[in-house]
Amino acid sequence: MDEDLRNPDADAERINVPAIMPYYWRYRMHLGLNELAAADAFNGRITRLLEETRRTLNK
C-alpha cells in the first residue's frame, strides 16, 4: 500500500505459493513490527481510511 515501505522485489513478498509445500499461506515481511509501528505517514493514512469508512475500533 505504501511505495516507501513495500519491498522493491514483489516476488519476495508473495503470500501464497500453492505449488510448493510447505509454503502454503505464508507471508514474508521484510520490515519488522517496530519499523511498521514507526511508519507515521503510513499509519496516519490507514487511520484516516478507517475513520472515513467508520471502521475504527471502539475504545
CHARMM-style PDB file with segment names, atoms N, HN, CA, C and O in Angstrom:
ATOM      1  N   MET     1       0.807  -1.204   0.000  1.00  0.00      PROA
ATOM      2  CA  MET     1       0.000   0.000   0.000  1.00  0.00      PROA
ATOM      3  C   MET     1       0.846   1.262   0.000  1.00  0.00      PROA
ATOM      4  O   MET     1       0.361   2.336  -0.355  1.00  0.00      PROA
ATOM      5  N   ASP     2       2.087   1.142   0.389  1.00  0.00      PROA
ATOM      6  HN  ASP     2       2.481   0.269   0.677  1.00  0.00      PROA
ATOM      7  CA  ASP     2       2.923   2.324   0.501  1.00  0.00      PROA
ATOM      8  C   ASP     2       4.230   2.119  -0.259  1.00  0.00      PROA
ATOM      9  O   ASP     2       4.992   1.197   0.034  1.00  0.00      PROA
ATOM     10  N   GLU     3       4.478   2.979  -1.226  1.00  0.00      PROA
ATOM     11  HN  GLU     3       3.860   3.728  -1.464  1.00  0.00      PROA
ATOM     12  CA  GLU     3       5.676   2.863  -2.043  1.00  0.00      PROA
ATOM     13  C   GLU     3       6.961   2.895  -1.228  1.00  0.00      PROA
ATOM     14  O   GLU     3       7.936   2.227  -1.569  1.00  0.00      PROA
ATOM     15  N   ASP     4       6.957   3.671  -0.155  1.00  0.00      PROA
ATOM     16  HN  ASP     4       6.164   4.214   0.122  1.00  0.00      PROA
ATOM     17  CA  ASP     4       8.164   3.804   0.666  1.00  0.00      PROA
ATOM     18  C   ASP     4       8.415   2.586   1.548  1.00  0.00      PROA
ATOM     19  O   ASP     4       9.540   2.377   2.000  1.00  0.00      PROA
ATOM     20  N   LEU     5       7.389   1.782   1.800  1.00  0.00      PROA
ATOM     21  HN  LEU     5       6.474   1.952   1.433  1.00  0.00      PROA
ATOM     22  CA  LEU     5       7.533   0.642   2.703  1.00  0.00      PROA
ATOM     23  C   LEU     5       7.599  -0.699   2.003  1.00  0.00      PROA
ATOM     24  O   LEU     5       8.171  -1.647   2.542  1.00  0.00      PROA
ATOM     25  N   ARG     6       7.028  -0.800   0.821  1.00  0.00      PROA
ATOM     26  HN  ARG     6       6.563  -0.030   0.384  1.00  0.00      PROA
ATOM     27  CA  ARG     6       6.979  -2.113   0.177  1.00  0.00      PROA
ATOM     28  C   ARG     6       8.353  -2.537  -0.344  1.00  0.00      PROA
ATOM     29  O   ARG     6       9.218  -1.710  -0.633  1.00  0.00      PROA
ATOM     30  N   ASN     7       8.513  -3.810  -0.447  1.00  0.00      PROA
ATOM     31  HN  ASN     7       7.810  -4.481  -0.213  1.00  0.00      PROA
ATOM     32  CA  ASN     7       9.746  -4.396  -0.939  1.00  0.00      PROA
ATOM     33  C   ASN     7       9.824  -4.173  -2.447  1.00  0.00      PROA
ATOM     34  O   ASN     7       8.844  -4.430  -3.147  1.00  0.00      PROA
ATOM     35  N   PRO     8      10.946  -3.709  -2.963  1.00  0.00      PROA
ATOM     36  CA  PRO     8      11.042  -3.497  -4.403  1.00  0.00      PROA
ATOM     37  C   PRO     8      10.918  -4.792  -5.214  1.00  0.00      PROA
ATOM     38  O   PRO     8      10.583  -4.753  -6.397  1.00  0.00      PROA
ATOM     39  N   ASP     9      11.185  -5.924  -4.586  1.00  0.00      PROA
ATOM     40  HN  ASP     9      11.457  -5.956  -3.624  1.00  0.00      PROA
ATOM     41  CA  ASP     9      11.054  -7.229  -5.246  1.00  0.00      PROA
ATOM     42  C   ASP     9       9.700  -7.828  -4.865  1.00  0.00      PROA
ATOM     43  O   ASP     9       9.559  -8.443  -3.808  1.00  0.00      PROA
ATOM     44  N   ALA    10       8.711  -7.643  -5.735  1.00  0.00      PROA
ATOM     45  HN  ALA    10       8.826  -7.144  -6.594  1.00  0.00      PROA
ATOM     46  CA  ALA    10       7.352  -8.089  -5.427  1.00  0.00      PROA
ATOM     47  C   ALA    10       7.277  -9.595  -5.178  1.00  0.00      PROA
ATOM     48  O   ALA    10       6.497 -10.038  -4.334  1.00  0.00      PROA
ATOM     49  N   ASP    11       8.068 -10.381  -5.891  1.00  0.00      PROA
ATOM     50  HN  ASP    11       8.701 -10.021  -6.576  1.00  0.00      PROA
ATOM     51  CA  ASP    11       8.042 -11.833  -5.686  1.00  0.00      PROA
ATOM     52  C   ASP    11       8.508 -12.214  -4.287  1.00  0.00      PROA
ATOM     53  O   ASP    11       8.119 -13.261  -3.769  1.00  0.00      PROA
ATOM     54  N   ALA    12       9.327 -11.389  -3.678  1.00  0.00      PROA
ATOM     55  HN  ALA    12       9.643 -10.539  -4.099  1.00  0.00      PROA
ATOM     56  CA  ALA    12       9.814 -11.675  -2.328  1.00  0.00      PROA
ATOM     57  C   ALA    12       8.704 -11.541  -1.290  1.00  0.00      PROA
ATOM     58  O   ALA    12       8.827 -12.065  -0.183  1.00  0.00      PROA
ATOM     59  N   GLU    13       7.627 -10.847  -1.636  1.00  0.00      PROA
ATOM     60  HN  GLU    13       7.527 -10.422  -2.536  1.00  0.00      PROA
ATOM     61  CA  GLU    13       6.517 -10.648  -0.708  1.00  0.00      PROA
ATOM     62  C   GLU    13       5.329 -11.548  -1.030  1.00  0.00      PROA
ATOM     63  O   GLU    13       4.240 -11.358  -0.488  1.00  0.00      PROA
ATOM     64  N   ARG    14       5.530 -12.513  -1.895  1.00  0.00      PROA
ATOM     65  HN  ARG    14       6.415 -12.668  -2.335  1.00  0.00      PROA
ATOM     66  CA  ARG    14       4.435 -13.394  -2.297  1.00  0.00      PROA
ATOM     67  C   ARG    14       3.785 -14.022  -1.073  1.00  0.00      PROA
ATOM     68  O   ARG    14       4.474 -14.505  -0.175  1.00  0.00      PROA
ATOM     69  N   ILE    15       2.469 -14.013  -1.041  1.00  0.00      PROA
ATOM     70  HN  ILE    15       1.909 -13.620  -1.771  1.00  0.00      PROA
ATOM     71  CA  ILE    15       1.724 -14.531   0.095  1.00  0.00      PROA
ATOM     72  C   ILE    15       1.515 -16.032   0.006  1.00  0.00      PROA
ATOM     73  O   ILE    15       1.575 -16.725   1.021  1.00  0.00      PROA
ATOM     74  N   ASN    16       1.272 -16.539  -1.179  1.00  0.00      PROA
ATOM     75  HN  ASN    16       1.223 -15.976  -2.004  1.00  0.00      PROA
ATOM     76  CA  ASN    16       0.911 -17.943  -1.308  1.00  0.00      PROA
ATOM     77  C   ASN    16       1.638 -18.561  -2.496  1.00  0.00      PROA
ATOM     78  O   ASN    16       1.599 -18.030  -3.606  1.00  0.00      PROA
ATOM     79  N   VAL    17       2.297 -19.682  -2.255  1.00  0.00      PROA
ATOM     80  HN  VAL    17       2.328 -20.114  -1.353  1.00  0.00      PROA
ATOM     81  CA  VAL    17       2.914 -20.459  -3.332  1.00  0.00      PROA
ATOM     82  C   VAL    17       2.274 -21.842  -3.270  1.00  0.00      PROA
ATOM     83  O   VAL    17       2.818 -22.747  -2.638  1.00  0.00      PROA
ATOM     84  N   PRO    18       1.132 -22.012  -3.915  1.00  0.00      PROA
ATOM     85  CA  PRO    18       0.376 -23.258  -3.756  1.00  0.00      PROA
ATOM     86  C   PRO    18       1.068 -24.495  -4.318  1.00  0.00      PROA
ATOM     87  O   PRO    18       0.747 -25.611  -3.907  1.00  0.00      PROA
ATOM     88  N   ALA    19       1.992 -24.330  -5.230  1.00  0.00      PROA
ATOM     89  HN  ALA    19       2.253 -23.424  -5.564  1.00  0.00      PROA
ATOM     90  CA  ALA    19       2.618 -25.490  -5.854  1.00  0.00      PROA
ATOM     91  C   ALA    19       3.769 -26.065  -5.038  1.00  0.00      PROA
ATOM     92  O   ALA    19       4.229 -27.173  -5.315  1.00  0.00      PROA
ATOM     93  N   ILE    20       4.232 -25.338  -4.050  1.00  0.00      PROA
ATOM     94  HN  ILE    20       3.858 -24.438  -3.824  1.00  0.00      PROA
ATOM     95  CA  ILE    20       5.396 -25.783  -3.292  1.00  0.00      PROA
ATOM     96  C   ILE    20       5.008 -25.990  -1.833  1.00  0.00      PROA
ATOM     97  O   ILE    20       4.623 -25.047  -1.141  1.00  0.00      PROA
ATOM     98  N   MET    21       5.113 -27.216  -1.383  1.00  0.00      PROA
ATOM     99  HN  MET    21       5.426 -27.981  -1.946  1.00  0.00      PROA
ATOM    100  CA  MET    21       4.823 -27.492   0.006  1.00  0.00      PROA
ATOM    101  C   MET    21       6.100 -27.327   0.803  1.00  0.00      PROA
ATOM    102  O   MET    21       7.129 -27.750   0.275  1.00  0.00      PROA
ATOM    103  N   PRO    22       6.173 -26.796   1.947  1.00  0.00      PROA
ATOM    104  CA  PRO    22       5.147 -26.381   2.902  1.00  0.00      PROA
ATOM    105  C   PRO    22       4.875 -24.878   2.898  1.00  0.00      PROA
ATOM    106  O   PRO    22       4.621 -24.306   3.958  1.00  0.00      PROA
ATOM    107  N   TYR    23       4.920 -24.232   1.749  1.00  0.00      PROA
ATOM    108  HN  TYR    23       5.126 -24.697   0.888  1.00  0.00      PROA
ATOM    109  CA  TYR    23       4.791 -22.781   1.698  1.00  0.00      PROA
ATOM    110  C   TYR    23       3.360 -22.286   1.502  1.00  0.00      PROA
ATOM    111  O   TYR    23       3.152 -21.162   1.045  1.00  0.00      PROA
ATOM    112  N   TYR    24       2.388 -23.100   1.838  1.00  0.00      PROA
ATOM    113  HN  TYR    24       2.556 -24.013   2.210  1.00  0.00      PROA
ATOM    114  CA  TYR    24       1.004 -22.651   1.751  1.00  0.00      PROA
ATOM    115  C   TYR    24       0.747 -21.533   2.748  1.00  0.00      PROA
ATOM    116  O   TYR    24       1.093 -21.658   3.923  1.00  0.00      PROA
ATOM    117  N   TRP    25       0.144 -20.448   2.292  1.00  0.00      PROA
ATOM    118  HN  TRP    25      -0.137 -20.347   1.338  1.00  0.00      PROA
ATOM    119  CA  TRP    25      -0.330 -19.348   3.125  1.00  0.00      PROA
ATOM    120  C   TRP    25       0.740 -18.778   4.052  1.00  0.00      PROA
ATOM    121  O   TRP    25       0.515 -18.599   5.249  1.00  0.00      PROA
ATOM    122  N   ARG    26       1.884 -18.504   3.486  1.00  0.00      PROA
ATOM    123  HN  ARG    26       2.067 -18.650   2.514  1.00  0.00      PROA
ATOM    124  CA  ARG    26       2.941 -17.833   4.246  1.00  0.00      PROA
ATOM    125  C   ARG    26       3.081 -16.412   3.746  1.00  0.00      PROA
ATOM    126  O   ARG    26       2.757 -16.099   2.600  1.00  0.00      PROA
ATOM    127  N   TYR    27       3.568 -15.564   4.621  1.00  0.00      PROA
ATOM    128  HN  TYR    27       3.832 -15.818   5.552  1.00  0.00      PROA
ATOM    129  CA  TYR    27       3.818 -14.176   4.250  1.00  0.00      PROA
ATOM    130  C   TYR    27       5.196 -13.793   4.752  1.00  0.00      PROA
ATOM    131  O   TYR    27       5.526 -14.020   5.915  1.00  0.00      PROA
ATOM    132  N   ARG    28       5.991 -13.218   3.885  1.00  0.00      PROA
ATOM    133  HN  ARG    28       5.724 -13.033   2.940  1.00  0.00      PROA
ATOM    134  CA  ARG    28       7.338 -12.800   4.251  1.00  0.00      PROA
ATOM    135  C   ARG    28       7.365 -11.291   4.405  1.00  0.00      PROA
ATOM    136  O   ARG    28       7.245 -10.565   3.418  1.00  0.00      PROA
ATOM    137  N   MET    29       7.516 -10.821   5.606  1.00  0.00      PROA
ATOM    138  HN  MET    29       7.613 -11.411   6.407  1.00  0.00      PROA
ATOM    139  CA  MET    29       7.615  -9.382   5.839  1.00  0.00      PROA
ATOM    140  C   MET    29       9.076  -8.976   5.861  1.00  0.00      PROA
ATOM    141  O   MET    29       9.869  -9.551   6.607  1.00  0.00      PROA
ATOM    142  N   HSD    30       9.435  -8.011   5.066  1.00  0.00      PROA
ATOM    143  HN  HSD    30       8.791  -7.544   4.460  1.00  0.00      PROA
ATOM    144  CA  HSD    30      10.811  -7.547   5.059  1.00  0.00      PROA
ATOM    145  C   HSD    30      11.050  -6.457   6.089  1.00  0.00      PROA
ATOM    146  O   HSD    30      12.193  -6.062   6.320  1.00  0.00      PROA
ATOM    147  N   LEU    31       9.987  -5.968   6.710  1.00  0.00      PROA
ATOM    148  HN  LEU    31       9.058  -6.289   6.523  1.00  0.00      PROA
ATOM    149  CA  LEU    31      10.097  -4.977   7.780  1.00  0.00      PROA
ATOM    150  C   LEU    31       9.680  -5.612   9.093  1.00  0.00      PROA
ATOM    151  O   LEU    31       8.792  -6.464   9.128  1.00  0.00      PROA
ATOM    152  N   GLY    32      10.317  -5.199  10.154  1.00  0.00      PROA
ATOM    153  HN  GLY    32      11.039  -4.508  10.125  1.00  0.00      PROA
ATOM    154  CA  GLY    32       9.913  -5.671  11.473  1.00  0.00      PROA
ATOM    155  C   GLY    32       8.724  -4.885  11.989  1.00  0.00      PROA
ATOM    156  O   GLY    32       8.400  -3.823  11.459  1.00  0.00      PROA
ATOM    157  N   LEU    33       8.078  -5.395  13.010  1.00  0.00      PROA
ATOM    158  HN  LEU    33       8.341  -6.258  13.441  1.00  0.00      PROA
ATOM    159  CA  LEU    33       6.909  -4.713  13.578  1.00  0.00      PROA
ATOM    160  C   LEU    33       7.267  -3.341  14.133  1.00  0.00      PROA
ATOM    161  O   LEU    33       6.468  -2.410  14.040  1.00  0.00      PROA
ATOM    162  N   ASN    34       8.455  -3.206  14.706  1.00  0.00      PROA
ATOM    163  HN  ASN    34       9.104  -3.963  14.781  1.00  0.00      PROA
ATOM    164  CA  ASN    34       8.867  -1.896  15.223  1.00  0.00      PROA
ATOM    165  C   ASN    34       9.002  -0.882  14.100  1.00  0.00      PROA
ATOM    166  O   ASN    34       8.642   0.283  14.269  1.00  0.00      PROA
ATOM    167  N   GLU    35       9.518  -1.316  12.955  1.00  0.00      PROA
ATOM    168  HN  GLU    35       9.810  -2.263  12.818  1.00  0.00      PROA
ATOM    169  CA  GLU    35       9.638  -0.416  11.805  1.00  0.00      PROA
ATOM    170  C   GLU    35       8.261  -0.010  11.285  1.00  0.00      PROA
ATOM    171  O   GLU    35       8.041   1.150  10.938  1.00  0.00      PROA
ATOM    172  N   LEU    36       7.345  -0.959  11.235  1.00  0.00      PROA
ATOM    173  HN  LEU    36       7.524  -1.901  11.517  1.00  0.00      PROA
ATOM    174  CA  LEU    36       5.982  -0.630  10.800  1.00  0.00      PROA
ATOM    175  C   LEU    36       5.291   0.297  11.780  1.00  0.00      PROA
ATOM    176  O   LEU    36       4.585   1.219  11.371  1.00  0.00      PROA
ATOM    177  N   ALA    37       5.483   0.064  13.063  1.00  0.00      PROA
ATOM    178  HN  ALA    37       6.056  -0.685  13.395  1.00  0.00      PROA
ATOM    179  CA  ALA    37       4.870   0.924  14.079  1.00  0.00      PROA
ATOM    180  C   ALA    37       5.423   2.342  14.009  1.00  0.00      PROA
ATOM    181  O   ALA    37       4.721   3.296  14.346  1.00  0.00      PROA
ATOM    182  N   ALA    38       6.667   2.491  13.576  1.00  0.00      PROA
ATOM    183  HN  ALA    38       7.237   1.717  13.302  1.00  0.00      PROA
ATOM    184  CA  ALA    38       7.292   3.811  13.495  1.00  0.00      PROA
ATOM    185  C   ALA    38       6.994   4.529  12.177  1.00  0.00      PROA
ATOM    186  O   ALA    38       7.406   5.676  12.005  1.00  0.00      PROA
ATOM    187  N   ALA    39       6.300   3.894  11.258  1.00  0.00      PROA
ATOM    188  HN  ALA    39       5.965   2.962  11.398  1.00  0.00      PROA
ATOM    189  CA  ALA    39       5.982   4.488   9.956  1.00  0.00      PROA
ATOM    190  C   ALA    39       4.781   5.410  10.110  1.00  0.00      PROA
ATOM    191  O   ALA    39       3.658   5.040   9.768  1.00  0.00      PROA
ATOM    192  N   ASP    40       5.018   6.587  10.617  1.00  0.00      PROA
ATOM    193  HN  ASP    40       5.930   6.887  10.895  1.00  0.00      PROA
ATOM    194  CA  ASP    40       3.941   7.515  10.969  1.00  0.00      PROA
ATOM    195  C   ASP    40       3.064   7.901   9.779  1.00  0.00      PROA
ATOM    196  O   ASP    40       1.841   7.938   9.908  1.00  0.00      PROA
ATOM    197  N   ALA    41       3.659   8.183   8.641  1.00  0.00      PROA
ATOM    198  HN  ALA    41       4.653   8.152   8.536  1.00  0.00      PROA
ATOM    199  CA  ALA    41       2.862   8.595   7.474  1.00  0.00      PROA
ATOM    200  C   ALA    41       1.928   7.466   7.032  1.00  0.00      PROA
ATOM    201  O   ALA    41       0.754   7.702   6.751  1.00  0.00      PROA
ATOM    202  N   PHE    42       2.448   6.254   6.974  1.00  0.00      PROA
ATOM    203  HN  PHE    42       3.403   6.062   7.203  1.00  0.00      PROA
ATOM    204  CA  PHE    42       1.633   5.103   6.589  1.00  0.00      PROA
ATOM    205  C   PHE    42       0.523   4.853   7.599  1.00  0.00      PROA
ATOM    206  O   PHE    42      -0.634   4.660   7.223  1.00  0.00      PROA
ATOM    207  N   ASN    43       0.871   4.857   8.873  1.00  0.00      PROA
ATOM    208  HN  ASN    43       1.810   5.014   9.179  1.00  0.00      PROA
ATOM    209  CA  ASN    43      -0.126   4.601   9.910  1.00  0.00      PROA
ATOM    210  C   ASN    43      -1.185   5.694   9.949  1.00  0.00      PROA
ATOM    211  O   ASN    43      -2.353   5.419  10.221  1.00  0.00      PROA
ATOM    212  N   GLY    44      -0.784   6.931   9.680  1.00  0.00      PROA
ATOM    213  HN  GLY    44       0.166   7.155   9.460  1.00  0.00      PROA
ATOM    214  CA  GLY    44      -1.755   8.019   9.608  1.00  0.00      PROA
ATOM    215  C   GLY    44      -2.722   7.827   8.451  1.00  0.00      PROA
ATOM    216  O   GLY    44      -3.919   8.085   8.577  1.00  0.00      PROA
ATOM    217  N   ARG    45      -2.192   7.373   7.325  1.00  0.00      PROA
ATOM    218  HN  ARG    45      -1.219   7.163   7.222  1.00  0.00      PROA
ATOM    219  CA  ARG    45      -3.056   7.114   6.160  1.00  0.00      PROA
ATOM    220  C   ARG    45      -4.063   6.015   6.459  1.00  0.00      PROA
ATOM    221  O   ARG    45      -5.242   6.153   6.135  1.00  0.00      PROA
ATOM    222  N   ILE    46      -3.618   4.937   7.065  1.00  0.00      PROA
ATOM    223  HN  ILE    46      -2.659   4.825   7.328  1.00  0.00      PROA
ATOM    224  CA  ILE    46      -4.521   3.838   7.420  1.00  0.00      PROA
ATOM    225  C   ILE    46      -5.569   4.320   8.418  1.00  0.00      PROA
ATOM    226  O   ILE    46      -6.746   3.977   8.306  1.00  0.00      PROA
ATOM    227  N   THR    47      -5.142   5.107   9.380  1.00  0.00      PROA
ATOM    228  HN  THR    47      -4.186   5.387   9.470  1.00  0.00      PROA
ATOM    229  CA  THR    47      -6.083   5.647  10.374  1.00  0.00      PROA
ATOM    230  C   THR    47      -7.150   6.502   9.695  1.00  0.00      PROA
ATOM    231  O   THR    47      -8.335   6.379  10.004  1.00  0.00      PROA
ATOM    232  N   ARG    48      -6.730   7.372   8.767  1.00  0.00      PROA
ATOM    233  HN  ARG    48      -5.767   7.472   8.516  1.00  0.00      PROA
ATOM    234  CA  ARG    48      -7.703   8.208   8.049  1.00  0.00      PROA
ATOM    235  C   ARG    48      -8.665   7.360   7.231  1.00  0.00      PROA
ATOM    236  O   ARG    48      -9.864   7.637   7.207  1.00  0.00      PROA
ATOM    237  N   LEU    49      -8.156   6.330   6.559  1.00  0.00      PROA
ATOM    238  HN  LEU    49      -7.182   6.105   6.579  1.00  0.00      PROA
ATOM    239  CA  LEU    49      -9.041   5.449   5.796  1.00  0.00      PROA
ATOM    240  C   LEU    49     -10.059   4.761   6.695  1.00  0.00      PROA
ATOM    241  O   LEU    49     -11.231   4.639   6.340  1.00  0.00      PROA
ATOM    242  N   LEU    50      -9.609   4.320   7.847  1.00  0.00      PROA
ATOM    243  HN  LEU    50      -8.657   4.419   8.135  1.00  0.00      PROA
ATOM    244  CA  LEU    50     -10.531   3.674   8.791  1.00  0.00      PROA
ATOM    245  C   LEU    50     -11.583   4.648   9.300  1.00  0.00      PROA
ATOM    246  O   LEU    50     -12.756   4.300   9.427  1.00  0.00      PROA
ATOM    247  N   GLU    51     -11.153   5.871   9.588  1.00  0.00      PROA
ATOM    248  HN  GLU    51     -10.199   6.154   9.485  1.00  0.00      PROA
ATOM    249  CA  GLU    51     -12.108   6.872  10.074  1.00  0.00      PROA
ATOM    250  C   GLU    51     -13.123   7.254   8.993  1.00  0.00      PROA
ATOM    251  O   GLU    51     -14.313   7.404   9.273  1.00  0.00      PROA
ATOM    252  N   GLU    52     -12.644   7.410   7.763  1.00  0.00      PROA
ATOM    253  HN  GLU    52     -11.677   7.289   7.535  1.00  0.00      PROA
ATOM    254  CA  GLU    52     -13.533   7.797   6.663  1.00  0.00      PROA
ATOM    255  C   GLU    52     -14.576   6.723   6.378  1.00  0.00      PROA
ATOM    256  O   GLU    52     -15.685   7.043   5.951  1.00  0.00      PROA
ATOM    257  N   THR    53     -14.246   5.483   6.603  1.00  0.00      PROA
ATOM    258  HN  THR    53     -13.345   5.224   6.951  1.00  0.00      PROA
ATOM    259  CA  THR    53     -15.193   4.388   6.349  1.00  0.00      PROA
ATOM    260  C   THR    53     -15.895   3.934   7.619  1.00  0.00      PROA
ATOM    261  O   THR    53     -16.632   2.948   7.624  1.00  0.00      PROA
ATOM    262  N   ARG    54     -15.651   4.674   8.696  1.00  0.00      PROA
ATOM    263  HN  ARG    54     -15.052   5.475   8.692  1.00  0.00      PROA
ATOM    264  CA  ARG    54     -16.264   4.391  10.000  1.00  0.00      PROA
ATOM    265  C   ARG    54     -15.965   2.968  10.475  1.00  0.00      PROA
ATOM    266  O   ARG    54     -16.833   2.285  11.019  1.00  0.00      PROA
ATOM    267  N   ARG    55     -14.737   2.543  10.261  1.00  0.00      PROA
ATOM    268  HN  ARG    55     -14.032   3.098   9.819  1.00  0.00      PROA
ATOM    269  CA  ARG    55     -14.320   1.203  10.664  1.00  0.00      PROA
ATOM    270  C   ARG    55     -13.292   1.283  11.790  1.00  0.00      PROA
ATOM    271  O   ARG    55     -12.402   0.439  11.884  1.00  0.00      PROA
ATOM    272  N   THR    56     -13.413   2.268  12.617  1.00  0.00      PROA
ATOM    273  HN  THR    56     -14.136   2.954  12.541  1.00  0.00      PROA
ATOM    274  CA  THR    56     -12.475   2.428  13.732  1.00  0.00      PROA
ATOM    275  C   THR    56     -12.836   1.454  14.843  1.00  0.00      PROA
ATOM    276  O   THR    56     -13.978   1.008  14.959  1.00  0.00      PROA
ATOM    277  N   LEU    57     -11.856   1.142  15.640  1.00  0.00      PROA
ATOM    278  HN  LEU    57     -10.928   1.504  15.546  1.00  0.00      PROA
ATOM    279  CA  LEU    57     -12.082   0.271  16.790  1.00  0.00      PROA
ATOM    280  C   LEU    57     -12.730   1.067  17.904  1.00  0.00      PROA
ATOM    281  O   LEU    57     -12.407   2.236  18.112  1.00  0.00      PROA
ATOM    282  N   ASN    58     -13.632   0.441  18.611  1.00  0.00      PROA
ATOM    283  HN  ASN    58     -13.895  -0.509  18.442  1.00  0.00      PROA
ATOM    284  CA  ASN    58     -14.233   1.091  19.782  1.00  0.00      PROA
ATOM    285  C   ASN    58     -13.208   1.102  20.882  1.00  0.00      PROA
ATOM    286  O   ASN    58     -12.603   0.076  21.190  1.00  0.00      PROA
ATOM    287  N   LYS    59     -13.011   2.247  21.470  1.00  0.00      PROA
ATOM    288  HN  LYS    59     -13.503   3.081  21.220  1.00  0.00      PROA
ATOM    289  CA  LYS    59     -12.037   2.374  22.555  1.00  0.00      PROA
ATOM    290  C   LYS    59     -12.717   2.381  23.883  1.00  0.00      PROA
ATOM    291  OT1 LYS    59     -12.054   2.481  24.915  1.00  0.00      PROA
TER     292      LYS     59
END
